């Protein structure tokens, strides 16, 4: 490491570090270290909202890779292609797309580079690449988000849910990409459910109930994710959108009692009398099991015209029943 570079590093100035990255001062290895160091502060804030270590690791991996691209542009691809490295190993790899859906980098399927894959869909017909590139169309240079899709894991008999964390990247030459990485082992986070319910609530307010309800029912929409989905109730606790029973409406879930007799939805509606959103925990067996597991409901109260809707989702917690949320 040169004396000049050591001086830059010791300065602690991010602008100076970025200059070092964008010139020939830093070797590829040092460039990677600098990019990760520059990005670590912002990444800590992002990781704080996630409960599970595997989620945090995936976010950190992609954010650090994005920092490297922001400094080095597509020269960072050489780093991402190094086998048995942090960027490419038996558990993780990175992919990069341009906003028109063309593959810029893919170490597992290098033949895809240069191909436009915008029409690629998952097992439910979900337009995966379109949803990925939509994150890159958001105004912030560091926009990020999650895409969940049902995909064929080569090690399994049936398709599995994959969660991909995506980050928008603007390179030094002002090219815009989206970079991401995915995992089949990501657990459902409260943050995932809250984000989807809030997105569904905004959609309901912007397009109205007829169009929004149609999208909530579609398995190709962002509103089916990791075996969870969006439901909509009226103020009386009757279903208006009920993907668990797609051919029925008006089911009175307000009368639902959990494994110990707790009225979970009635409790949620009671909380919404005072607040715009609510979390409620209850006990219910997972499919195929007799013992109850912890499940969480998240609901929001949404007003559209003269009507009030309760938009929500629920999911099983991955932590044991005796642990707190």
Secondary structure, DSSP 8 states (H G I E B T S, - for coil): --HHHHHHHHH--HHHHHHHHHSTTS-HHHHHHHHHHHHHHHHHHHHTT--SHHHHHHHHHHHHHHHHHHHHGGGGHHHHT-TTSSSSSSS---EEEETTSBEEEESS-GGGBT-B-TT-B-TT--BHHHHHHHHHTSSSTT-EEEEEEEE--TTSSS-EEEEEEEEEEE-TT--EEEEEEEES-----HHHHHHHHHHHHHHHHHH-HHHHHHHHH-TTSTTEETTEE-EEE-TTSBEEE-GGGTT----BGGG---TTS--HHHHHHHHHTT-SEEEEEEEEE-TT-SSEEEEEEEEEEEEETTEEEEEEEEEE-SS-TTS--
